[in-house]
């Protein structure tokens, strides 16, 4: 089989718990790039936080904000902001129940507060730099959002819109945080858009992920791998299971497909 494109989640897949990239992953990306594969990061992260990682790995195509913004070699091919009314409803519920949120634009991470300890921990964990306080003048620019301080028993408070759902953030050191995922705007839909634009068949695509926000992406790619450290519910969406990020999971998966020796 000839493979033409590789989609990589970042946290827990490309990056280990210590925020570094295993040497095996660096070499794997280098070798498959030399073989002519397109490489995309596919992440819930905002793209303005990826400059250092992109330079380190030589990857300059992205699916960001859980599928809301897609860039291929500097060209934007998708930009889907959240509906302002949906943003307001989520924040109304958050304020009522002592939750906080970070709302991502193309330029900044807009937090409802920057003073609470769990917000500071979230910022430290993801090493976020472009942090500001959210103001309503930015409400039409929101590409994605994460809710913080949400007890799992409170997840159903946000079941007001059938077109969105919450996905737990699957990163070591982060608890009670949920990404807002849209049914028609997610990593899987973004993968489908990329494949159409680049005229690549699904069976020529490979994807790696570890969180529940990766399930649509893994289902959309012909060959898909859930990391050993993945959320337990993710494995049913992947065609294969590979080792953890710390145990060369990406390299081992690509070896299984015959792309590495």
N, C-alpha and C positions, 0 to 999 in steps of 0.2 A: 504494500500500500504506500502511495505517495502522500505525505503530509505537507501542508502548505502554510499552516498558521497555528500559533500556540497562544492560549489565553492563560494568564497567571494571576490568581488572587495574590494579594500582598501579605497581609498580616496572618501569620500561622501557616503560610504556604511558601512564600518567597522569603519573608523575614521570620527569623526565629524569635523566641521570647525575649532575647537580649537585644532585639532590634538590629541584628546583623544578618547578612546574607551568607549562608554556608558556602565555603569555597567550591563544593561540588555543584551548587546551583549556579554560581558565576561561570564555571567552566561549561556547564550544560547549556546555558543560554548562549554563550559565545559560540559553541560548536553548532548548535542548530541554526543560529543566525548565519553562520558561514555556509550552511547547507541551503540557505535561501528561504527559510521560514520567516513569515511575518510574526513578530512578537508583540503582544499587547499585554499591558497590565490591565487587570479587571478588578476594580476595588470599590469599596464604599468610601474611600478617602477622597477628599477634594484634591483636584489636580495641582493646585498651587503649592501643595505640600510634598510634591514628588520630585522636585528638581534634582536634589542630591542623589536620590536612588536612581533616577533616570541616567544621570551622568555616570554613576558607578557601573551600571549594567548595560549602558548603551541602548536603552529601550525608550523610544520616543513616540509610541502609539499607546493610546489609553482608552479604557472604558472607566469613567470615574463616577462618583456619586451614585453608586449602585445602578449604573446604567443610564443615568440622565444626561450625561455629556460624553461624547465620543470624539476622539481626535486621532486621525491617522497621519503621521509624519507632518504635523503642523496644520493640517486641514481639518476643520470641524465638520463632522458629518451627522451630528445629532446634538441638540440642545433642548431639553424638555424640562421646563420649570414646573414646580408644584403650583397648583391652583391656590390663589390667595385665600379663598374661603376655607379650603382644607387646612392650610397653615393656621388660620385663626382658630378653627375648631380644635385642632390638636393642642395649641397653646392654651386655649381656655380650659381644657381638661387638665393639662399639666399644672397650671396655676392653682386650680381648685384642689389638687391632690398633692401639693408640695413636690412636684416633679420639676425638673429643669430640662432645657433642650439646647442643642447646638444646631443651627441652621446654616447650611453651607451655600455660599455664592461662589462665583468664579474667582473672586478676589480674597475672600475672608471666611473665617469660622465665626459665626455670629452667635454668641452665647446669651442666654437669658440672664445669666449672672456669671461673674468670674471669681466670686469670693468664697463659695462653699467648697469644703474640702474634697468632696467627691468630684466636683468639676475640675479642681486643680489636679487631682489624680488622673482624671481622664486626659487632660491636656499633657501631663507628664508621660503617661503611658504611650500616647500616640505621637509625642514630641511635636505637638502643634505649635506653629510660630505665628501665623497671621490671625490673631484672636481679637475680636471686638465684641462690644455689647450689641445685641440685636435691637434694631429700631424698625418701626413699621414701614418706613420709606424703602426698606429692602425687601418687603414681603413679596414683590413680584419677581424677585431675582433668585428665589430659593430653588436650588437643584436637588437638594437632599437634606435629611434631618435625622438626628439621633436624640432619643429621649433618655434622660438620666434619672437615676434614683427611683426607678419603677420596680416595685416588688412584683415577682412573677404572678402573684395572685391578683394583681391590678391590671394585667395586660388586657383583660376584656373590657376595661373602661374605654378603650379606643376602638371598639368594634362598631363604630357609627357609620362607616363608609365601606361598602362591599368591594370597592375598587382598590383599597389599600389594606395592608396588614403590617404587623410588627414582626421583626426578625431579631432574635437575640444576638448581641455582639459577641463573637466567639474569639476573644483575645485574652491571653493570660493576664491577670491583674485587674480585669474589668468585670464588674458584676452589675446586675440590675440596669443594664443599658440595652436599648432596642433601636434598631434602624427602622425608619418608616419606608416600606417597600410598596411600590405601585404595581398592580397586576399587569399593566400595559407598559410600564417603564421599569425594567430590571436588567440584570446582567444578561439574562437569556435573550430578551428582546434585542438588546444591544449587540450581542453576538450575531443574531440573525441579520441585523442591519449591516454589520461589518461584512459578513459573508456575501450578502447580496451586492454591496458596493464593490467588493474586490473580486467578485465572480468566483467564489470558492465554495465547494460543496461541503455540506456538514460532515460527511465522512472524511474529509481532508483536514478537519479541525481537531485540536487537542485542547483540553482544559483541565486545570488543577485548582482545587479549592478545599476549604476546611469549614466554612460557616454556612448557616442556613440561607444566607443571602446569595450563596453560590449555587443553590439547587437548580434554578432555571438555566444557568450557564452550563452546568454539567449535563443537563438533559438536552441542551441544544447542540452540543459538540458530539461528533461521532465517536471520539475516544475521550473518556473523562476519568479523572482520578480523584478520589477523596483521600486526603491525608490521614495517616493513622491517628493524628491528634484532632481529627474533625469532630464536629458535633455528632453524637450518635445517630441522630435522625437523618444525617446527610448521606449515609452510605447507600441507601436504597436508590438514590438519584444518580449514582456514579456507576460506570461500567466496570471500573477497577478500583482496587484499594492499594495504596502505596504506603511506604514507611513515613514516619513523621518528618517534619521539616528539619529537625536536628539530626535525623538519621538518613539524610540524602534523598528525601522523598521524591523531589522533582527528577533528579538524575536517575533514580531507580525506575521511575515510571517511564521515562524516555528510553531507558535501556530495554524495558519490556516490549516497547514498540519497535525496537531495532534501530533507533536513531543514534544511540550511543553504544560504545563497546565497553 
